């Protein structure tokens, strides 16, 4: 989480949305400073924020969840930064419960990929089933700006403009996923995986303005799990809220 009291903004670092690059740029060039822990949510900020700080321009990154799924697959495949190899690292974090749960989930997937070397399609079909959501939904209505991973330069520039800040340079990007060479859509290379993607990701994607390639012809699947998505989101928001205390 990055805040600037000079420019009156708050940036929420959602994982896998180039948040590291954005945070680094804000700190180095736009009077930002890191508070709490990296992926803290908005509720954490509100807990101690003054009335004036609650008025700060708040923005978050977002990314197509299909792209995130492919990125996760390659991180497991390459053991990216050896992140999933040692569960003990979670003891060093400022939110150990959240990280312990997340790490256990990641370790299960990491172990499977390392042991079986599956195709992305096989990996996706095995581990994805319930409607997708993430904590960007927790306080979506409180966000003044959104930086999409797909339009990161334009959206970052727009946020600066909305804040009345002159951009000093294009946003540098780093921490790219190793071995990821194909466009993420190319990994959904079977009709079965495309239809499942529509079921799993459809409600979230519609909420955030994403769409599926028209040639997939999955519009009929896209909102079939909307009811399950709403119910799942309700309980997830309670969970995310408690982690922000």
Backbone as CSV, one residue per row, in Angstrom:
resi,resn,N_x,N_y,N_z,CA_x,CA_y,CA_z,C_x,C_y,C_z
1,UNK,0.846,-1.184,0.000,0.000,0.000,0.000,0.886,1.241,0.000
2,UNK,0.630,2.141,-0.926,1.443,3.338,-1.076,0.568,4.578,-0.853
3,UNK,1.054,5.502,-0.029,0.308,6.725,0.243,1.207,7.939,-0.006
4,UNK,0.608,9.006,-0.447,1.306,10.291,-0.550,0.444,11.352,0.116
5,UNK,0.958,11.935,1.185,0.239,13.016,1.845,0.454,14.330,1.093
6,UNK,1.507,14.379,0.300,1.762,15.565,-0.531,0.729,15.669,-1.645
7,UNK,0.533,14.558,-2.357,-0.389,14.551,-3.501,-1.765,13.971,-3.160
8,UNK,-1.929,13.532,-1.926,-3.225,13.055,-1.434,-3.770,11.876,-2.254
9,UNK,-2.951,10.832,-2.348,-3.413,9.624,-3.037,-3.093,8.393,-2.209
10,UNK,-3.783,7.295,-2.529,-3.544,5.990,-1.933,-3.597,4.958,-3.046
11,UNK,-2.551,4.140,-3.146,-2.501,3.087,-4.154,-2.553,1.732,-3.471
12,UNK,-3.507,0.887,-3.885,-3.658,-0.454,-3.341,-2.987,-1.456,-4.279
13,UNK,-2.122,-2.285,-3.724,-1.291,-3.187,-4.520,-1.925,-4.572,-4.636
14,UNK,-2.745,-4.760,-5.632,-3.335,-6.075,-5.898,-2.283,-6.960,-6.558
15,UNK,-2.122,-8.215,-6.119,-1.091,-9.081,-6.698,-1.271,-9.297,-8.202
16,UNK,-0.125,-9.456,-8.877,-0.072,-9.786,-10.302,-0.718,-8.735,-11.201
17,UNK,-0.637,-7.472,-10.799,-1.179,-6.391,-11.624,-0.113,-5.339,-11.933
18,UNK,1.159,-5.737,-11.859,2.298,-4.817,-12.002,2.349,-3.830,-10.855
19,UNK,1.816,-4.213,-9.701,1.785,-3.312,-8.556,3.187,-2.975,-8.047
20,UNK,4.126,-3.915,-8.198,5.493,-3.647,-7.749,6.111,-2.508,-8.539
21,UNK,5.932,-2.534,-9.866,6.483,-1.477,-10.714,5.812,-0.132,-10.431
22,UNK,4.493,-0.157,-10.246,3.760,1.080,-9.974,4.176,1.655,-8.624
23,UNK,4.260,0.798,-7.600,4.644,1.250,-6.263,6.047,1.853,-6.271
24,UNK,6.963,1.194,-6.945,8.346,1.685,-7.017,8.395,3.059,-7.667
25,UNK,7.620,3.234,-8.738,7.602,4.520,-9.437,6.997,5.613,-8.563
26,UNK,5.934,5.295,-7.856,5.297,6.277,-6.978,6.232,6.711,-5.862
27,UNK,6.971,5.762,-5.311,7.899,6.076,-4.224,9.078,6.913,-4.720
28,UNK,9.613,6.538,-5.876,10.824,7.197,-6.367,10.567,8.565,-6.983
29,UNK,9.356,8.772,-7.554,9.151,10.001,-8.320,7.913,10.824,-7.940
30,UNK,7.030,10.258,-7.114,5.792,10.983,-6.843,5.434,11.020,-5.363
31,UNK,6.488,11.126,-4.534,6.342,11.357,-3.083,5.525,10.287,-2.365
32,UNK,5.543,9.079,-2.877,4.825,7.998,-2.213,5.674,7.339,-1.139
33,UNK,5.017,6.717,-0.182,5.721,5.924,0.820,4.885,4.686,1.136
34,UNK,5.589,3.604,1.450,4.928,2.339,1.735,4.432,2.326,3.179
35,UNK,3.189,1.876,3.366,2.632,1.745,4.710,2.023,0.356,4.880
36,UNK,1.901,-0.077,6.135,1.382,-1.397,6.468,2.186,-2.473,5.736
37,UNK,1.562,-3.268,4.895,2.271,-4.299,4.153,1.815,-4.254,2.698
38,UNK,2.515,-4.948,1.840,2.381,-4.746,0.397,0.951,-4.887,-0.117
39,UNK,0.275,-5.967,0.232,-1.049,-6.226,-0.332,-2.178,-5.924,0.669
40,UNK,-1.950,-4.945,1.535,-2.993,-4.538,2.482,-4.184,-3.958,1.718
41,UNK,-5.389,-4.225,2.217,-6.572,-3.711,1.529,-7.038,-2.376,2.112
42,UNK,-8.043,-1.809,1.498,-8.511,-0.464,1.853,-9.023,-0.389,3.289
43,UNK,-9.605,-1.481,3.783,-10.119,-1.480,5.154,-8.990,-1.255,6.157
44,UNK,-7.802,-1.759,5.847,-6.641,-1.558,6.717,-6.294,-0.082,6.817
45,UNK,-6.351,0.601,5.691,-6.069,2.032,5.670,-7.114,2.811,6.468
46,UNK,-8.380,2.463,6.270,-9.459,3.202,6.922,-9.416,3.091,8.440
47,UNK,-8.840,2.020,8.941,-8.833,1.782,10.379,-8.170,2.928,11.148
48,UNK,-7.090,3.495,10.572,-6.365,4.557,11.271,-6.351,5.876,10.503
49,UNK,-7.009,5.921,9.369,-6.990,7.139,8.542,-7.780,8.265,9.192
50,UNK,-7.285,9.485,9.039,-8.022,10.667,9.505,-9.153,10.956,8.528
51,UNK,-10.019,11.866,8.894,-11.121,12.230,8.001,-10.588,12.800,6.698
52,UNK,-9.508,13.548,6.755,-8.913,14.105,5.538,-8.294,13.008,4.685
53,UNK,-7.618,12.058,5.322,-6.982,10.974,4.583,-8.011,10.080,3.898
54,UNK,-9.185,9.972,4.480,-10.249,9.180,3.869,-10.754,9.800,2.565
55,UNK,-10.385,11.062,2.320,-10.787,11.750,1.100,-9.744,11.617,-0.010
56,UNK,-8.635,10.949,0.278,-7.568,10.819,-0.707,-8.064,10.089,-1.961
57,UNK,-7.475,10.454,-3.083,-7.740,9.774,-4.357,-7.180,8.358,-4.245
58,UNK,-8.042,7.373,-4.371,-7.643,5.979,-4.167,-7.731,5.202,-5.474
59,UNK,-6.685,4.460,-5.784,-6.690,3.703,-7.037,-6.051,2.334,-6.842
60,UNK,-6.365,1.451,-7.767,-5.961,0.050,-7.673,-5.653,-0.475,-9.069
61,UNK,-4.861,-1.540,-9.134,-4.606,-2.202,-10.409,-5.558,-3.367,-10.599
62,UNK,-5.800,-3.722,-11.838,-6.665,-4.867,-12.161,-6.077,-5.574,-13.380
63,UNK,-6.404,-6.849,-13.525,-5.852,-7.630,-14.634,-6.852,-8.699,-15.044
64,UNK,-6.881,-9.006,-16.322,-7.743,-10.069,-16.811,-7.411,-11.356,-16.042
65,UNK,-8.391,-11.979,-15.386,-8.090,-13.163,-14.576,-7.581,-14.353,-15.384
66,UNK,-7.912,-14.430,-16.662,-7.347,-15.496,-17.493,-5.844,-15.319,-17.620
67,UNK,-5.409,-14.085,-17.781,-3.984,-13.783,-17.856,-3.302,-14.117,-16.533
68,UNK,-3.977,-13.812,-15.413,-3.419,-14.134,-14.106,-3.252,-15.639,-13.933
69,UNK,-4.230,-16.407,-14.391,-4.153,-17.863,-14.272,-2.949,-18.408,-15.038
70,UNK,-2.732,-17.889,-16.239,-1.587,-18.323,-17.042,-0.284,-17.909,-16.356
71,UNK,-0.259,-16.697,-15.803,0.937,-16.222,-15.113,1.264,-17.095,-13.906
72,UNK,0.250,-17.457,-13.147,0.466,-18.357,-12.007,1.065,-19.684,-12.468
73,UNK,0.514,-20.228,-13.535,0.995,-21.512,-14.059,2.490,-21.449,-14.353
74,UNK,2.936,-20.388,-15.024,4.346,-20.281,-15.368,5.220,-19.998,-14.148
75,UNK,4.670,-19.305,-13.167,5.434,-19.099,-11.933,5.650,-20.423,-11.204
76,UNK,4.628,-21.268,-11.187,4.804,-22.597,-10.595,5.806,-23.418,-11.409
77,UNK,5.712,-23.318,-12.706,6.566,-24.106,-13.596,8.037,-23.730,-13.437
78,UNK,8.310,-22.432,-13.276,9.693,-21.960,-13.191,10.165,-21.769,-11.755
79,UNK,9.270,-22.038,-10.775,9.580,-21.777,-9.364,10.053,-20.333,-9.212
80,UNK,9.225,-19.419,-9.699,9.540,-17.995,-9.775,10.031,-17.447,-8.441
81,UNK,11.270,-16.974,-8.423,11.900,-16.412,-7.218,11.886,-17.380,-6.033
82,UNK,11.726,-18.679,-6.330,11.648,-19.711,-5.294,10.583,-19.369,-4.251
83,UNK,9.518,-18.751,-4.727,8.492,-18.211,-3.830,7.679,-19.282,-3.126
84,UNK,7.462,-20.416,-3.784,6.542,-21.410,-3.234,7.253,-22.607,-2.615
85,UNK,8.561,-22.551,-2.549,9.309,-23.721,-2.103,9.357,-23.858,-0.588
86,UNK,9.206,-22.752,0.141,9.392,-22.799,1.593,8.241,-22.139,2.311
87,UNK,7.416,-22.921,2.959,6.264,-22.394,3.681,6.686,-21.539,4.862
88,UNK,7.931,-21.690,5.335,8.360,-20.959,6.516,8.411,-19.449,6.290
89,UNK,8.490,-19.024,5.039,8.594,-17.596,4.770,7.380,-16.825,5.262
90,UNK,6.231,-17.480,5.414,5.037,-16.768,5.829,5.141,-16.277,7.261
91,UNK,6.014,-16.871,8.062,6.157,-16.444,9.450,6.758,-15.047,9.555
92,UNK,7.371,-14.574,8.475,8.022,-13.276,8.487,7.087,-12.151,8.054
93,UNK,5.890,-12.475,7.631,4.995,-11.461,7.103,4.230,-10.772,8.208
94,UNK,3.598,-9.630,7.873,2.814,-8.875,8.839,1.367,-9.338,8.886
95,UNK,0.988,-10.214,7.985,-0.359,-10.773,8.001,-0.235,-12.283,7.826
96,UNK,0.257,-12.997,8.859,0.605,-14.410,8.698,-0.560,-15.323,8.366
97,UNK,-1.768,-15.034,8.872,-2.909,-15.907,8.585,-3.222,-15.895,7.099
98,UNK,-3.332,-14.682,6.547,-3.617,-14.547,5.116,-2.554,-15.237,4.282
99,UNK,-1.300,-14.981,4.610,-0.230,-15.531,3.800,-0.096,-17.032,3.981
100,UNK,-0.399,-17.549,5.163,-0.349,-18.985,5.381,-1.383,-19.695,4.510
101,UNK,-2.618,-19.156,4.488,-3.677,-19.739,3.669,-3.302,-19.696,2.192
102,UNK,-2.883,-18.505,1.743,-2.507,-18.349,0.339,-1.342,-19.263,-0.033
103,UNK,-0.357,-19.338,0.865,0.821,-20.136,0.562,0.489,-21.618,0.471
104,UNK,-0.400,-22.088,1.327,-0.806,-23.488,1.275,-1.484,-23.808,-0.064
105,UNK,-2.342,-22.890,-0.517,-3.019,-23.075,-1.810,-1.993,-23.098,-2.938
106,UNK,-1.076,-22.131,-2.898,-0.054,-22.068,-3.941,0.857,-23.295,-3.909
107,UNK,1.203,-23.754,-2.719,2.111,-24.893,-2.627,1.501,-26.145,-3.236
108,UNK,0.196,-26.331,-3.035,-0.468,-27.499,-3.611,-0.376,-27.470,-5.135
109,UNK,-0.631,-26.302,-5.713,-0.560,-26.174,-7.166,0.885,-26.287,-7.655
110,UNK,1.788,-25.659,-6.920,3.204,-25.704,-7.272,3.718,-27.146,-7.290
111,UNK,3.356,-27.909,-6.267,3.803,-29.293,-6.169,3.271,-30.122,-7.343
112,UNK,2.010,-29.899,-7.684,1.419,-30.648,-8.793,2.135,-30.336,-10.108
113,UNK,2.368,-29.050,-10.369,3.020,-28.646,-11.622,4.448,-29.181,-11.682
114,UNK,5.170,-29.101,-10.562,6.543,-29.571,-10.539,6.627,-31.091,-10.739
115,UNK,5.672,-31.812,-10.182,5.726,-33.265,-10.248,5.173,-33.843,-11.548
116,UNK,4.188,-33.151,-12.161,3.499,-33.722,-13.312,3.758,-32.977,-14.624
117,UNK,4.319,-31.769,-14.532,4.589,-30.970,-15.721,3.390,-30.939,-16.680
118,UNK,2.223,-30.546,-16.195,1.020,-30.578,-17.040,1.015,-29.444,-18.060
119,UNK,0.215,-29.585,-19.082,-0.047,-28.448,-19.966,-0.869,-27.432,-19.186
120,UNK,-0.914,-26.197,-19.676,-1.741,-25.218,-18.963,-3.188,-25.666,-18.929
121,UNK,-3.668,-26.205,-20.039,-5.065,-26.624,-20.111,-5.392,-27.666,-19.049
122,UNK,-4.499,-28.653,-18.871,-4.712,-29.674,-17.844,-4.681,-29.061,-16.447
123,UNK,-3.741,-28.151,-16.231,-3.633,-27.452,-14.946,-4.907,-26.652,-14.665
124,UNK,-5.381,-25.931,-15.661,-6.573,-25.107,-15.497,-7.801,-25.965,-15.205
125,UNK,-7.965,-27.027,-15.944,-9.135,-27.879,-15.751,-9.127,-28.555,-14.383
126,UNK,-7.961,-28.807,-13.828,-7.863,-29.466,-12.523,-8.143,-28.514,-11.366
127,UNK,-7.632,-27.278,-11.444,-7.636,-26.417,-10.262,-8.663,-25.287,-10.281
128,UNK,-9.326,-25.066,-11.397,-10.280,-23.965,-11.459,-11.696,-24.504,-11.618
129,UNK,-12.583,-24.091,-10.709,-13.958,-24.576,-10.764,-14.961,-23.587,-10.187
130,UNK,-14.640,-23.047,-9.013,-15.567,-22.093,-8.392,-15.439,-20.731,-9.074
131,UNK,-16.490,-19.900,-9.033,-16.420,-18.574,-9.669,-15.267,-17.747,-9.108
132,UNK,-14.521,-17.153,-10.002,-13.348,-16.375,-9.611,-13.735,-15.015,-9.043
133,UNK,-12.989,-14.598,-8.018,-13.117,-13.241,-7.489,-11.802,-12.899,-6.806
134,UNK,-11.546,-11.633,-6.554,-10.405,-11.252,-5.724,-10.760,-9.999,-4.931
135,UNK,-9.852,-9.563,-4.057,-10.235,-8.494,-3.133,-10.314,-7.108,-3.777
136,UNK,-10.128,-7.020,-5.079,-10.432,-5.756,-5.765,-11.921,-5.427,-5.621
137,UNK,-12.735,-6.473,-5.452,-14.179,-6.273,-5.314,-14.588,-5.724,-3.955
138,UNK,-13.701,-5.817,-2.974,-14.062,-5.477,-1.599,-14.579,-4.051,-1.459
139,UNK,-13.864,-3.095,-2.041,-14.266,-1.688,-1.954,-14.222,-1.039,-3.329
140,UNK,-14.720,-1.757,-4.308,-14.692,-1.268,-5.684,-15.338,0.104,-5.826
141,UNK,-16.438,0.324,-5.102,-17.163,1.593,-5.214,-16.410,2.762,-4.601
142,UNK,-15.326,2.466,-3.842,-14.533,3.538,-3.229,-13.346,3.946,-4.094
143,UNK,-13.108,3.219,-5.176,-11.947,3.509,-6.011,-12.212,4.693,-6.931
144,UNK,-11.289,5.635,-6.954,-11.384,6.793,-7.847,-10.700,6.541,-9.183
145,UNK,-9.835,5.547,-9.212,-9.117,5.235,-10.443,-8.736,3.775,-10.499
146,UNK,-8.613,3.246,-11.704,-8.225,1.852,-11.929,-7.145,1.821,-13.004
147,UNK,-6.064,1.103,-12.730,-5.001,0.922,-13.712,-5.065,-0.525,-14.198
148,UNK,-5.528,-0.721,-15.423,-5.605,-2.074,-15.954,-4.227,-2.501,-16.452
149,UNK,-3.895,-3.738,-16.202,-2.621,-4.295,-16.630,-2.473,-4.193,-18.146
150,UNK,-3.594,-4.328,-18.838,-3.586,-4.330,-20.304,-3.346,-2.948,-20.898
151,UNK,-3.626,-1.895,-20.131,-3.451,-0.518,-20.608,-2.696,0.287,-19.551
152,UNK,-1.639,-0.323,-19.034,-0.983,0.217,-17.851,-0.395,1.617,-18.068
153,UNK,0.228,1.849,-19.222,0.838,3.157,-19.452,-0.210,4.265,-19.532
154,UNK,-1.254,4.006,-20.320,-2.307,5.012,-20.486,-3.049,5.259,-19.177
155,UNK,-3.338,4.191,-18.444,-4.099,4.338,-17.201,-3.273,4.999,-16.100
156,UNK,-1.975,4.673,-16.052,-1.108,5.315,-15.064,-1.010,6.815,-15.356
157,UNK,-0.865,7.151,-16.627,-0.805,8.560,-17.021,-2.107,9.288,-16.670
158,UNK,-3.234,8.607,-16.840,-4.531,9.210,-16.523,-4.669,9.467,-15.024
159,UNK,-4.211,8.524,-14.209,-4.262,8.715,-12.755,-3.444,9.940,-12.356
160,UNK,-2.236,10.047,-12.915,-1.410,11.221,-12.607,-2.101,12.512,-13.032
161,UNK,-2.701,12.485,-14.210,-3.413,13.668,-14.698,-4.579,14.024,-13.787
162,UNK,-5.338,13.007,-13.358,-6.465,13.251,-12.460,-6.003,13.827,-11.124
163,UNK,-4.780,13.483,-10.730,-4.215,14.010,-9.487,-3.562,15.374,-9.672
164,UNK,-3.469,15.810,-10.921,-2.815,17.087,-11.190,-1.308,17.005,-11.115
165,UNK,-0.768,15.813,-11.374,0.683,15.589,-11.314,1.229,15.435,-12.731
166,UNK,2.308,16.111,-13.003,2.945,15.977,-14.320,3.784,14.703,-14.354
167,UNK,3.546,13.861,-15.340,4.299,12.609,-15.469,5.759,12.900,-15.768
168,UNK,6.655,12.230,-15.078,8.079,12.456,-15.266,8.700,11.545,-16.315
169,UNK,8.044,10.391,-16.570,8.558,9.455,-17.571,7.535,8.333,-17.744
170,UNK,7.655,7.541,-18.820,6.797,6.354,-18.939,7.069,5.398,-17.783
171,UNK,6.091,4.635,-17.432,6.226,3.705,-16.313,7.111,2.525,-16.695
172,UNK,8.246,2.331,-16.019,9.073,1.136,-16.280,8.349,-0.105,-15.791
173,UNK,8.628,-1.242,-16.417,8.000,-2.494,-15.998,9.066,-3.535,-15.736
174,UNK,8.787,-4.363,-14.743,9.752,-5.395,-14.381,9.049,-6.601,-13.791
175,UNK,9.834,-7.508,-13.201,9.317,-8.713,-12.542,8.451,-9.556,-13.475
176,UNK,8.864,-9.656,-14.739,8.082,-10.430,-15.695,8.183,-11.925,-15.399
177,UNK,7.113,-12.624,-15.709,7.077,-14.063,-15.483,7.977,-14.780,-16.474
178,UNK,8.857,-15.619,-15.951,9.780,-16.364,-16.808,9.032,-17.363,-17.687
179,UNK,9.538,-17.575,-18.868,9.079,-18.627,-19.799,7.708,-18.365,-20.406
180,UNK,7.087,-17.251,-20.072,5.776,-16.956,-20.633,5.973,-16.230,-21.957
181,UNK,5.795,-16.941,-23.044,6.085,-16.381,-24.358,4.834,-16.155,-25.197
182,UNK,3.835,-17.017,-25.068,2.612,-16.892,-25.857,1.630,-15.939,-25.176
183,UNK,0.745,-15.348,-25.977,-0.344,-14.555,-25.410,-1.220,-15.474,-24.571
184,UNK,-1.727,-14.952,-23.464,-2.449,-15.827,-22.535,-3.657,-16.513,-23.175
185,UNK,-4.307,-15.864,-24.126,-5.488,-16.479,-24.746,-5.141,-17.744,-25.521
186,UNK,-3.920,-17.816,-26.019,-3.499,-18.996,-26.777,-3.434,-20.246,-25.904
187,UNK,-3.367,-20.075,-24.588,-3.286,-21.226,-23.698,-4.647,-21.886,-23.483
188,UNK,-5.712,-21.152,-23.744,-7.053,-21.731,-23.671,-7.375,-22.293,-25.050
189,UNK,-6.752,-23.417,-25.344,-6.727,-23.919,-26.719,-7.691,-25.070,-26.969
190,UNK,-8.594,-25.318,-26.039,-9.629,-26.329,-26.258,-10.991,-25.705,-25.991
191,UNK,-12.004,-26.222,-26.633,-13.362,-25.716,-26.412,-13.776,-25.905,-24.962
192,UNK,-13.335,-27.009,-24.379,-13.669,-27.301,-22.977,-13.086,-26.250,-22.042
193,UNK,-11.828,-25.873,-22.265,-11.195,-24.875,-21.398,-11.794,-23.493,-21.616
194,UNK,-12.189,-23.189,-22.844,-12.818,-21.895,-23.128,-14.186,-21.778,-22.438
195,UNK,-14.964,-22.852,-22.501,-16.280,-22.830,-21.864,-16.146,-22.771,-20.345
196,UNK,-15.149,-23.483,-19.805,-14.950,-23.436,-18.364,-14.458,-22.060,-17.925
197,UNK,-13.618,-21.435,-18.749,-13.153,-20.082,-18.447,-14.329,-19.116,-18.357
198,UNK,-15.298,-19.276,-19.248,-16.481,-18.411,-19.233,-17.299,-18.620,-17.964
199,UNK,-17.389,-19.868,-17.517,-18.127,-20.166,-16.293,-17.407,-19.632,-15.061
200,UNK,-16.094,-19.845,-15.008,-15.309,-19.465,-13.829,-15.065,-17.966,-13.754
201,UNK,-14.685,-17.357,-14.876,-14.267,-15.962,-14.880,-15.348,-14.988,-15.345
202,UNK,-16.397,-15.505,-15.993,-17.383,-14.646,-16.640,-17.960,-13.533,-15.779
203,UNK,-18.534,-13.834,-14.597,-19.135,-12.760,-13.789,-18.134,-11.684,-13.374
204,UNK,-16.928,-12.103,-12.946,-15.901,-11.133,-12.556,-15.488,-10.278,-13.740
205,UNK,-15.292,-10.906,-14.892,-14.861,-10.164,-16.071,-15.906,-9.151,-16.507
206,UNK,-17.168,-9.539,-16.452,-18.227,-8.602,-16.816,-18.241,-7.408,-15.862
207,UNK,-18.033,-7.684,-14.578,-18.040,-6.611,-13.582,-16.928,-5.603,-13.817
208,UNK,-15.795,-6.062,-14.329,-14.642,-5.187,-14.537,-14.425,-4.805,-16.003
209,UNK,-15.397,-5.089,-16.857,-15.343,-4.617,-18.233,-14.520,-5.450,-19.188
210,UNK,-14.226,-6.697,-18.830,-13.493,-7.585,-19.736,-14.471,-8.429,-20.551
211,UNK,-13.991,-8.945,-21.662,-14.837,-9.792,-22.510,-14.019,-10.946,-23.070
212,UNK,-14.712,-11.938,-23.591,-14.063,-13.086,-24.210,-13.984,-12.871,-25.726
213,UNK,-13.023,-13.513,-26.382,-12.959,-13.410,-27.848,-14.271,-13.888,-28.458
214,UNK,-14.840,-13.138,-29.382,-16.141,-13.522,-29.965,-16.114,-14.885,-30.634
215,UNK,-14.948,-15.280,-31.159,-14.870,-16.574,-31.854,-14.986,-17.756,-30.885
216,UNK,-14.851,-17.504,-29.598,-15.034,-18.579,-28.626,-16.508,-18.978,-28.506
217,UNK,-17.389,-18.030,-28.763,-18.841,-18.258,-28.698,-19.265,-18.843,-27.341
218,UNK,-18.890,-18.116,-26.275,-19.177,-18.596,-24.918,-20.114,-17.656,-24.153
219,UNK,-20.762,-16.727,-24.855,-21.647,-15.787,-24.169,-22.729,-16.499,-23.360
220,UNK,-23.166,-17.650,-23.847,-24.202,-18.390,-23.134,-23.721,-18.971,-21.815
221,UNK,-22.402,-19.119,-21.660,-21.837,-19.669,-20.428,-21.455,-18.573,-19.439
222,UNK,-21.269,-17.353,-19.959,-20.589,-16.300,-19.209,-21.230,-15.975,-17.864
223,UNK,-22.555,-15.937,-17.796,-23.221,-15.523,-16.560,-24.003,-16.660,-15.902
224,UNK,-23.724,-17.889,-16.302,-24.458,-19.021,-15.733,-24.227,-19.172,-14.233
225,UNK,-23.041,-18.765,-13.773,-22.723,-18.909,-12.351,-22.813,-17.582,-11.597
226,UNK,-23.595,-16.635,-12.130,-23.698,-15.322,-11.479,-24.221,-15.456,-10.048
227,UNK,-25.226,-16.306,-9.822,-25.753,-16.484,-8.473,-24.708,-17.037,-7.526
228,UNK,-23.968,-18.043,-7.990,-22.901,-18.624,-7.171,-21.797,-17.601,-6.931
229,UNK,-21.509,-16.799,-7.944,-20.500,-15.742,-7.821,-20.897,-14.735,-6.745
230,UNK,-22.141,-14.307,-6.752,-22.619,-13.344,-5.759,-22.533,-13.914,-4.345
231,UNK,-22.924,-15.175,-4.192,-22.874,-15.799,-2.866,-21.431,-15.971,-2.404
232,UNK,-20.590,-16.439,-3.288,-19.184,-16.645,-2.960,-18.522,-15.305,-2.629
233,UNK,-18.842,-14.296,-3.407,-18.284,-12.972,-3.186,-18.676,-12.420,-1.819
234,UNK,-19.909,-12.686,-1.407,-20.409,-12.201,-0.118,-19.531,-12.727,1.024
235,UNK,-19.258,-14.021,1.031,-18.456,-14.610,2.095,-16.981,-14.240,1.960
236,UNK,-16.511,-14.112,0.732,-15.127,-13.695,0.526,-14.905,-12.274,1.038
237,UNK,-15.879,-11.398,0.838,-15.746,-10.020,1.310,-15.651,-9.972,2.831
238,UNK,-16.405,-10.835,3.502,-16.302,-10.910,4.965,-14.894,-11.344,5.360
239,UNK,-14.374,-12.357,4.665,-13.031,-12.859,4.936,-11.984,-11.774,4.684
240,UNK,-12.083,-11.110,3.519,-11.123,-10.050,3.199,-11.212,-8.908,4.189
241,UNK,-12.432,-8.575,4.627,-12.623,-7.488,5.596,-11.937,-7.814,6.903
242,UNK,-12.057,-9.062,7.364,-11.430,-9.462,8.613,-9.909,-9.405,8.516
243,UNK,-9.384,-9.703,7.328,-7.925,-9.641,7.150,-7.438,-8.199,7.151
244,UNK,-8.348,-7.259,6.899,-7.948,-5.858,6.887,-8.022,-5.196,8.240
245,UNK,-8.422,-5.938,9.261,-8.555,-5.351,10.603,-7.196,-5.075,11.215
